[in-house]
Amino acid sequence: MEPDRSQAPALPPPRDAAAPARTDGTHVLHDAGASSAATVPGQAAHAAADARAAASTEADLDPHAEDRTPSFIGVVPRSQARRVPGWQWTVLALLVAALGVQMLVADRARLAQDARWRPLLERTCAVLRCSLPAWHQPQAYTMLAREVRPLPGAAGVLQVHASFRNDARWPQQWPAIAVSLSDADGRTLGGRVLLPKDYLEPDLRQTTLAPGQSAQMTVQVREPPGGAVAFAFDFR
């Protein structure tokens, strides 16, 4: 005999506890897989932020963190930096000094005429046994006496006599002396430049005139036409 089922109430189908109920009597099915996939990116972002914060905190707390830089980067710790030995600096200074002396000696002909450089050059050449050109300062010669008069027994010839002194700080070569003759109106009638070979003996031409040393010269020149009455001397 079969049981009578007409009296048994109809049971509702199983309801998912996570699915929200709708007012129309239907149920929204909850997709567990989709929910899980939606939460994974947010969790990964939070994890990465936590890792960066932890690394930053560790670097701030550890003063020696920079010493753990990988060697392939090429950064050498300051404590391991190589120091240049003192003898290398000494050798460098000696090379620079030698170069300076070489340049000084090579340009000594020009620098020897500079009063600021000549004392240094004299000391340098005294050690290196090099020669210096004589000092040349024509304005440092001082005329002590001068005279121009006709040469007795020689018509049209004048005898020029002069004495001078070297007042420079250093020895000088014998000067060239320009003699000019003029008339009563100041017009130049003629002149001549007397070189050391014109008034010095052959054995004195290669010598110099020491500071404070005096010298004399006597030469004959031809008198220009017009009758010269004045004369002038100029050291060159």
C-alpha positions in Angstrom: 0.0 0.0 0.0 1.5 3.3 -1.1 1.7 6.2 1.3 -0.5 9.1 0.8 1.6 12.1 -0.4 -1.1 14.5 -1.0 -0.9 15.7 2.6 2.9 16.3 2.8 3.9 20.0 2.4 6.2 20.9 -0.5 9.8 21.7 0.8 11.6 24.6 -0.8 14.9 23.9 -2.6 18.2 24.3 -0.7 19.2 27.9 -0.4 22.8 29.1 -0.6 23.6 31.0 2.6 25.9 33.5 0.8 23.4 34.3 -2.0 21.2 37.3 -1.3 17.5 37.0 -1.5 15.5 38.9 -4.0 12.1 40.3 -3.5 10.7 38.5 -6.5 11.2 35.2 -4.8 14.3 34.2 -6.9 17.8 33.8 -5.7 21.1 35.2 -7.0 23.6 32.5 -7.4 27.0 33.3 -5.9 30.0 32.5 -8.1 32.8 31.6 -5.6 35.4 31.4 -8.3 34.8 34.9 -9.6 34.8 36.4 -6.1 38.1 34.7 -5.3 39.7 36.0 -8.5 38.5 39.5 -7.8 40.2 39.7 -4.4 43.7 38.4 -5.6 44.9 41.7 -7.2 44.1 43.8 -4.2 46.0 41.4 -1.9 49.0 41.4 -4.2 49.2 45.3 -4.2 49.0 45.3 -0.4 51.8 42.7 -0.2 54.1 44.7 -2.6 53.5 47.9 -0.6 54.3 46.1 2.7 57.5 44.7 1.1 58.7 48.2 0.0 58.0 49.7 3.4 59.9 46.9 5.1 62.9 47.4 2.8 62.9 51.1 3.3 62.7 50.7 7.1 65.6 48.2 7.0 67.8 50.5 5.0 67.1 53.4 7.4 67.9 51.4 10.4 71.0 49.8 9.0 73.8 52.4 8.5 76.0 49.8 6.7 73.3 49.0 4.1 75.3 50.9 1.3 78.4 48.7 2.0 76.4 45.7 0.8 76.2 47.1 -2.7 76.8 44.3 -5.3 80.4 44.3 -6.5 79.4 44.2 -10.2 78.0 47.8 -9.9 81.6 49.1 -9.5 81.1 51.2 -6.3 84.1 51.0 -4.0 83.5 51.7 -0.3 85.2 54.8 0.9 87.1 52.9 3.5 88.7 50.8 0.7 89.6 53.7 -1.6 93.2 53.5 -2.8 95.5 56.3 -1.5 98.3 57.7 -3.7 101.7 57.1 -2.1 103.6 60.2 -1.1 106.6 59.4 -3.3 104.4 59.7 -6.4 103.6 63.3 -5.4 107.2 64.0 -4.9 108.1 62.6 -8.4 105.3 64.7 -9.9 106.6 67.9 -8.3 110.1 67.2 -9.5 108.9 66.7 -13.0 107.0 69.9 -13.0 110.0 71.8 -11.6 112.3 70.3 -14.3 109.9 71.3 -17.0 109.7 74.9 -15.6 113.5 75.1 -15.6 113.7 73.8 -19.1 111.3 76.4 -20.4 113.1 79.1 -18.5 116.5 78.2 -20.0 115.1 77.8 -23.5 113.6 81.4 -23.4 116.5 83.0 -21.5 117.5 85.3 -24.4 114.3 87.2 -24.1 113.8 86.9 -20.4 117.3 88.0 -19.7 116.3 91.5 -20.8 113.6 91.6 -18.1 114.8 93.0 -14.8 112.3 90.8 -13.0 113.6 87.5 -14.5 117.3 88.2 -14.9 118.3 87.5 -11.2 116.6 84.1 -11.4 118.2 83.4 -14.7 121.7 84.3 -13.4 121.3 81.9 -10.5 120.0 79.2 -12.7 122.7 79.5 -15.3 125.3 79.6 -12.6 124.2 76.1 -11.6 123.5 74.7 -15.1 126.6 76.5 -16.6 124.6 78.2 -19.4 125.4 81.7 -20.8 123.2 84.8 -20.7 123.3 87.6 -23.2 124.6 90.9 -21.9 122.1 93.4 -20.4 120.9 96.0 -22.9 119.7 99.3 -21.5 120.9 102.2 -23.5 119.1 104.8 -21.4 121.3 103.6 -18.4 124.4 105.1 -20.0 125.3 108.6 -18.7 127.3 111.0 -20.8 130.1 112.5 -18.7 131.8 114.8 -21.2 131.7 115.4 -24.9 133.6 117.6 -27.4 133.6 118.1 -31.2 136.3 120.2 -32.8 138.3 120.5 -36.1 141.2 118.1 -36.4 144.4 120.2 -36.7 146.1 119.7 -40.1 143.0 118.0 -41.7 140.6 120.3 -43.5 137.0 119.2 -43.3 137.6 116.6 -40.5 136.1 116.8 -37.0 137.5 115.0 -34.0 134.7 113.7 -31.7 135.6 112.9 -28.1 133.2 111.6 -25.4 133.3 109.9 -22.0 130.4 107.9 -20.5 129.5 105.6 -17.7 127.3 102.5 -17.3 124.7 103.1 -14.6 122.7 99.9 -15.1 122.5 97.1 -12.5 124.2 94.6 -14.8 127.1 94.6 -17.3 126.3 96.0 -20.7 127.8 95.7 -24.1 129.6 98.7 -25.4 126.9 101.1 -26.8 126.4 102.4 -30.3 126.5 106.2 -30.2 124.7 108.3 -32.7 126.3 111.7 -33.4 124.3 114.4 -35.2 125.5 117.8 -36.3 123.3 120.9 -36.9 123.7 124.5 -38.0 122.9 127.7 -36.1 119.2 127.4 -37.1 118.9 123.9 -35.6 118.7 122.2 -39.0 120.5 118.8 -39.0 123.3 118.9 -41.4 124.5 115.3 -41.0 125.3 112.5 -38.6 126.8 109.1 -38.0 126.2 106.1 -35.8 129.5 105.0 -34.2 129.5 101.3 -33.5 131.8 99.7 -30.9 134.1 98.5 -33.7 134.5 102.1 -34.7 136.0 103.3 -31.4 137.3 100.2 -29.6 140.5 98.3 -29.9 139.9 94.8 -31.4 140.7 93.1 -28.1 138.0 95.1 -26.3 135.1 94.5 -28.7 134.0 91.3 -27.0 134.0 92.7 -23.5 131.3 94.4 -21.5 131.1 97.5 -19.5 130.6 96.7 -15.8 128.1 98.6 -13.6 129.6 102.0 -12.7 132.5 101.6 -15.1 133.4 104.6 -17.2 134.9 104.6 -20.7 136.1 107.1 -23.4 136.1 107.2 -27.1 137.8 109.4 -29.8 136.9 109.2 -33.5 137.1 111.4 -36.6 134.2 112.2 -38.8 133.9 114.3 -41.9 132.4 117.8 -41.4 129.2 118.3 -43.4 128.9 121.3 -45.7 127.3 124.4 -44.2 129.4 124.8 -41.1 128.1 122.8 -38.1 127.9 124.7 -34.9 126.0 122.2 -32.6 126.1 118.5 -32.0 124.1 115.9 -30.1 124.8 112.3 -28.8 122.4 109.5 -28.4 123.1 106.0 -27.0 121.6 103.0 -28.8 
